[in-house]
């Protein structure tokens, strides 16, 4: 190989590396052992207020497998879908996790700050904000994305967890998103609807006044004594932070596959909510599951009969729910973020330049020390540098779903600079 051809190779290196940005990652041909049974793994997330506890359920399937991050609904609802506010257990979210595992899909479900196993992470009630729950869900999703056992990460939010989940899915760059019984209207509107018919008309008007003030970010001047538990001063900061978010605005920001599920006999969230979400995200798939209520069980529309299902762990969740979510998650592709709007300059890009130049120089020296002639050493160093740059981006793509073309450009620039120096100084 001549010096002239080596210089041409250096010029072509930029094109070769950048071309890899549009190529799929190399397939993993290794086959992992097939577990005999599904396994539960205790997992934890460190937060500024303490440890959040969760359960990672791994299926009896070869790795990597898809994984679902399951986010529970409002109030003191735990990772299994149960609440101390009602007698007995329904275990709806635990059943969801078990059903997904039977379909070869892993899942992570967790107790929110201050709930059950995460009770120690509560902090003071007046210091809690809705964004803390979003931060936790985002951190869990990122933790799953960095785990090589999982091929894709889909966020599954139930009830209030639907809003938390759609924000976290975007921030963590998840691969897919599922809303189950998620509100399509702002939280304050849902509260008014749920209070209607349950409290006297005058109290409802006072509640509307309080909610209007909270929605404007204001502290209410007074609270109806009968509703003090709902609007107590220590929870008002949380409600103010929560009311700033609109589900239709947040779901519209997603650029990943979206599935919207709603039960026809849900007495807490309506089919209209699902329709609002679907209209805000035209590419989504909306499904109404006939006869499913808010806790994912088959139930009639009668309120008294409904409430029995909220505390009955012997009732299974509706099979179609599992079928739809399982099919959706299994088909979700890896979401790859190709950075094209990031800054072309900065410490990270300079680092790519100098690391690439160092790899090429070090590889050249090592090959010559091993006995290779000058031209062969230069060619080998070029190959090693290109492999290192592309390999880094493929790794980022597989673990974080990110592939930076501009990183590759700086890698190529560093390699070209090193090649120029080596061809002029090494004779």
C-alpha positions in Angstrom: 0.0 0.0 0.0 1.4 3.4 -1.0 1.4 6.6 1.0 -1.0 8.2 -1.5 -3.4 5.4 -1.1 -3.2 5.6 2.6 -4.1 9.3 2.4 -7.1 8.4 0.3 -8.0 5.8 2.8 -8.0 8.5 5.5 -10.3 10.6 3.5 -12.6 7.6 3.0 -12.6 6.8 6.7 -15.0 9.6 7.4 -17.5 8.3 4.9 -17.1 4.7 6.1 -17.7 5.5 9.7 -20.7 7.8 9.0 -22.3 5.2 6.8 -22.5 2.9 9.7 -24.9 5.3 11.4 -27.7 4.0 9.2 -26.8 0.3 9.6 -28.5 -1.9 12.2 -26.5 -3.1 15.1 -24.8 -6.5 14.9 -27.0 -9.3 16.0 -26.1 -11.2 19.2 -25.7 -14.8 18.2 -25.0 -16.0 21.7 -27.8 -18.1 23.2 -28.4 -17.8 26.9 -29.5 -20.8 29.0 -33.3 -21.1 29.3 -34.4 -20.6 32.9 -36.6 -23.3 34.3 -39.1 -20.9 36.0 -39.8 -17.2 36.3 -37.9 -15.5 39.1 -38.6 -12.5 41.3 -35.6 -10.2 42.0 -35.7 -7.5 44.6 -34.5 -4.2 43.1 -34.0 -0.7 44.5 -33.6 2.9 43.4 -31.8 5.5 45.5 -33.6 8.8 45.7 -32.7 12.0 47.6 -35.3 11.1 50.3 -34.5 7.3 50.6 -34.7 4.0 48.8 -37.6 3.1 46.5 -38.2 -0.7 46.5 -39.4 -2.8 43.5 -39.8 -6.2 42.1 -38.2 -7.3 38.9 -40.0 -10.4 37.5 -37.9 -12.3 34.9 -39.7 -14.8 32.6 -38.5 -18.3 31.8 -37.1 -17.2 28.5 -33.8 -16.7 26.8 -32.2 -13.3 27.1 -32.5 -10.6 26.1 -36.2 -10.1 26.6 -38.6 -7.1 26.5 -39.3 -5.5 29.8 -42.2 -3.4 31.0 -42.0 -0.7 33.7 -45.3 -0.9 35.5 -46.4 2.3 37.3 -49.2 2.2 39.8 -52.1 4.7 40.2 -52.9 7.5 42.6 -52.9 7.5 46.4 -51.3 4.8 48.5 -51.4 2.2 45.8 -48.5 -0.3 46.1 -46.6 -2.2 43.4 -49.3 -5.0 43.3 -52.2 -2.6 42.8 -53.5 -2.7 46.4 -54.3 0.1 48.8 -54.8 0.2 52.6 -57.7 2.6 51.9 -59.8 -0.5 51.0 -60.2 -3.9 52.8 -58.6 -6.9 51.1 -56.4 -7.0 48.0 -57.1 -7.1 44.3 -53.5 -7.8 43.2 -54.2 -6.4 39.7 -50.7 -5.2 38.9 -49.1 -8.3 40.3 -51.4 -10.4 38.0 -50.4 -8.1 35.1 -46.7 -8.8 35.8 -47.3 -12.6 36.1 -49.3 -12.6 32.8 -46.6 -10.8 31.0 -43.9 -13.2 32.3 -45.9 -16.1 31.0 -45.6 -14.4 27.6 -41.8 -14.0 27.9 -41.9 -10.4 29.0 -40.0 -9.2 32.1 -41.5 -6.4 34.3 -40.5 -4.1 37.0 -43.1 -2.7 39.4 -42.4 -0.7 42.5 -43.8 1.0 45.5 -43.9 4.8 45.1 -42.2 7.0 47.7 -43.9 6.7 51.1 -45.8 3.5 50.1 -45.3 0.0 51.5 -41.7 -1.0 50.9 -40.7 2.5 50.0 -42.3 4.1 53.1 -38.9 5.3 54.3 -38.5 7.4 51.2 -41.5 9.5 51.9 -40.0 12.6 53.3 -42.4 15.3 54.6 -45.8 15.4 52.8 -45.5 19.1 52.2 -42.2 18.6 50.4 -43.6 16.0 47.9 -44.2 17.0 44.3 -45.7 15.2 41.3 -42.4 15.6 39.5 -40.7 13.4 42.2 -42.8 10.5 40.9 -41.8 11.4 37.4 -38.2 11.5 38.3 -38.4 8.1 40.0 -40.1 6.5 37.0 -37.6 8.0 34.6 -34.7 6.7 36.7 -36.2 3.2 36.7 -36.6 3.3 32.9 -33.0 4.4 32.4 -31.8 1.7 34.7 -33.7 -0.9 32.6 -32.3 0.6 29.4 -28.8 0.1 30.6 -29.4 -3.5 31.5 -28.2 -5.9 28.7 -30.8 -8.5 29.7 -33.5 -6.4 28.1 -34.1 -5.9 24.4 -36.7 -3.1 24.7 -38.2 -1.0 27.5 -41.9 -0.2 27.5 -43.5 2.0 30.1 -46.9 0.9 31.3 -48.8 3.4 33.4 -52.1 2.7 35.2 -54.5 5.5 36.2 -52.4 8.4 37.6 -49.4 6.3 36.6 -50.5 6.9 33.0 -49.5 10.6 33.2 -46.4 9.8 35.1 -45.5 7.2 32.6 -45.9 9.2 29.4 -43.6 11.9 30.8 -41.0 9.4 32.0 -41.2 7.5 28.7 -40.2 10.6 26.8 -37.5 11.7 29.3 -35.9 8.2 29.5 -36.3 7.6 25.7 -38.2 4.4 26.2 -39.1 2.1 23.3 -42.9 2.0 23.8 -45.7 3.3 26.0 -49.0 1.8 27.3 -51.7 3.8 29.0 -54.2 1.8 31.1 -57.3 3.7 32.4 -55.4 7.0 31.9 -57.1 10.3 32.2 -57.3 12.4 29.1 -58.4 15.5 31.0 -56.4 17.6 33.5 -56.4 16.2 37.1 -58.6 19.0 38.5 -61.4 18.1 36.0 -61.3 14.4 37.0 -61.6 15.3 40.7 -64.7 17.5 40.0 -66.3 14.7 38.1 -65.6 12.1 40.8 -67.0 14.4 43.5 -70.1 15.1 41.5 -73.0 13.1 42.9 -70.9 12.2 46.0 -71.1 15.5 47.8 -73.8 18.2 48.2 -74.0 20.9 45.5 -72.7 23.7 47.7 -69.6 21.6 48.7 -69.0 20.8 45.1 -69.0 24.5 44.3 -66.5 25.2 47.1 -64.4 22.3 45.8 -64.4 23.8 42.3 -63.2 27.1 43.8 -60.3 25.4 45.6 -59.3 23.4 42.5 -59.4 26.6 40.3 -57.0 28.2 42.8 -54.7 25.2 42.9 -54.7 25.0 39.1 -53.5 28.6 38.9 -50.7 27.7 41.3 -52.3 29.6 44.2 -52.8 28.4 47.8 -56.5 28.2 48.5 -57.9 30.9 50.9 -60.1 28.3 52.6 -61.0 24.6 52.4 -64.4 23.0 53.1 -64.0 21.2 56.5 -65.7 18.1 55.1 -63.0 17.9 52.3 -60.1 18.8 54.5 -58.5 15.4 54.0 -58.5 15.9 50.2 -57.3 19.5 50.2 -55.3 19.6 53.4 -52.5 22.3 53.4 -49.7 19.7 53.4 -50.9 18.1 50.1 -51.6 21.3 48.3 -48.1 21.8 47.0 -48.3 18.3 45.4 -51.6 19.1 43.8 -50.3 22.4 42.4 -47.3 20.6 40.8 -49.6 17.9 39.5 -52.2 20.2 38.0 -49.6 21.9 35.8 -49.6 18.9 33.5 -52.0 18.1 30.7 -52.2 14.4 29.6 -53.1 15.3 26.0 -50.1 17.7 25.8 -47.7 15.2 27.2 -48.8 12.2 25.1 -48.6 14.4 22.0 -44.9 14.7 22.6 -44.2 11.0 22.3 -42.5 9.7 19.2 -42.6 6.0 20.1 -45.4 3.4 19.6 -48.4 4.1 21.9 -51.2 1.8 23.1 -54.2 3.2 24.9 -56.4 0.8 26.8 -59.7 1.6 28.6 -62.4 -0.6 30.2 -66.0 -0.1 29.3 -67.2 -0.4 32.9 -64.6 1.8 34.6 -66.4 4.0 37.1 -63.4 6.3 37.6 -62.1 7.0 34.1 -64.3 7.2 31.0 -63.9 6.0 27.4 -63.9 9.7 26.5 -60.6 10.1 28.3 -59.1 7.3 26.1 -60.5 9.0 23.0 -58.9 12.4 24.0 -55.5 10.7 24.4 -55.8 8.9 21.1 -56.8 12.2 19.3 -53.7 13.9 20.8 -51.5 11.1 19.4 -52.8 10.1 16.0 -50.4 7.3 15.6 -51.5 5.5 18.7 -53.7 2.4 18.9 -56.8 2.8 21.1 -58.7 -0.2 22.4 -61.8 -0.4 24.6 -62.0 -3.7 26.6 -65.6 -4.7 27.1 -66.6 -5.3 30.7 -63.2 -4.3 32.3 -63.3 -1.9 35.3 -60.6 0.4 36.8 -58.8 -2.4 38.6 -58.6 -4.5 35.4 -61.2 -7.0 36.5 -64.4 -8.1 34.7 -67.3 -6.3 36.4 -70.8 -4.9 35.7 -71.4 -1.2 35.6 -73.2 -1.1 39.0 -71.0 0.8 41.5 -71.8 -1.5 44.5 -70.9 -4.6 42.5 -67.8 -2.8 41.2 -66.4 -2.1 44.6 -66.4 -5.8 45.5 -63.8 -6.4 42.8 -61.5 -3.8 44.3 -60.8 -6.2 47.2 -61.1 -9.6 45.6 -57.7 -11.2 44.8 -59.4 -14.4 43.6 -60.7 -12.6 40.5 -58.2 -12.7 37.6 -57.6 -9.6 35.4 -59.4 -9.6 32.1 -57.5 -11.9 29.7 -57.8 -9.6 26.7 -55.8 -6.9 28.6 -52.8 -9.3 28.8 -53.2 -10.3 25.2 -53.2 -6.7 23.9 -50.3 -5.6 26.1 -48.3 -8.7 25.5 -48.7 -8.5 21.7 -47.9 -4.8 21.7 -44.7 -5.1 23.8 -43.4 -8.1 21.8 -43.7 -6.0 18.6 -42.1 -2.8 19.9 -38.9 -2.1 18.0 -35.8 -0.7 19.7 -36.1 3.1 19.8 -32.9 4.6 18.4 -32.1 8.2 19.0 -29.9 9.5 16.2 -28.4 12.8 17.4 -28.5 15.4 14.6 -29.3 18.6 16.5 -26.7 18.3 19.3 -23.9 20.8 19.4 -21.1 20.1 17.0 -18.6 21.5 19.5 -17.9 21.0 23.1 -15.8 19.0 25.5 -17.4 15.6 24.6 -16.7 16.1 20.9 -13.1 17.2 21.5 -12.7 14.1 23.6 -13.9 11.9 20.7 -11.3 13.7 18.5 -8.3 13.1 20.8 -9.3 9.6 21.9 -9.6 8.5 18.2 -6.2 10.1 17.4 -4.7 8.3 20.4 -6.1 4.9 19.5 -4.7 5.2 15.9 -1.3 6.3 17.1 -1.1 3.6 19.8 -2.3 0.9 17.4 0.3 2.0 14.8 3.1 1.8 17.4 1.9 -1.6 18.7 1.7 -3.0 15.2 5.2 -1.8 14.3 6.6 -3.1 17.6 5.0 -6.5 16.6 7.0 -6.5 13.3 4.5 -5.1 10.8 5.9 -2.9 8.1 5.0 0.8 8.0 2.1 0.6 5.5 0.6 -2.5 7.1 0.8 -0.8 10.5 -1.0 2.3 9.2 -3.7 0.3 7.6 -4.2 -1.8 10.8 -4.3 1.4 12.9 -7.0 2.8 10.7 -9.1 -0.3 11.0 -8.7 -0.4 14.8 -9.7 3.2 15.1 -12.8 2.8 12.9 -13.8 -0.3 14.8 -13.5 1.5 18.1 -15.6 4.5 17.0 -18.4 2.4 15.5 -18.3 0.0 18.3 -18.9 2.7 20.9 -21.9 4.0 19.0 -23.4 0.5 18.5 -22.9 -0.1 22.3 -24.7 3.2 23.0 -27.5 2.2 20.5 -28.1 -1.2 22.2 -27.9 0.0 25.8 -29.3 3.6 25.6 -31.0 3.7 22.1 -28.6 6.5 21.1 -26.5 6.8 18.0 -24.6 10.0 17.5 -23.5 10.9 13.9 -21.6 13.9 15.1 -19.6 11.7 17.5 -18.6 9.6 14.6 -17.6 12.7 12.6 -15.3 13.8 15.4 -13.9 10.2 15.6 -13.2 10.3 11.9 -11.6 13.8 12.2 -9.3 12.5 14.9 -8.3 9.5 12.9 -7.6 11.6 9.8 -5.4 14.0 11.8 -3.4 11.1 13.3 -3.0 9.6 9.9 -1.7 12.9 8.5 0.8 13.2 11.3 2.0 9.6 11.0 2.4 9.7 7.2 4.5 12.9 7.5 6.7 11.9 10.5 7.1 8.2 10.1 9.5 7.3 7.2 
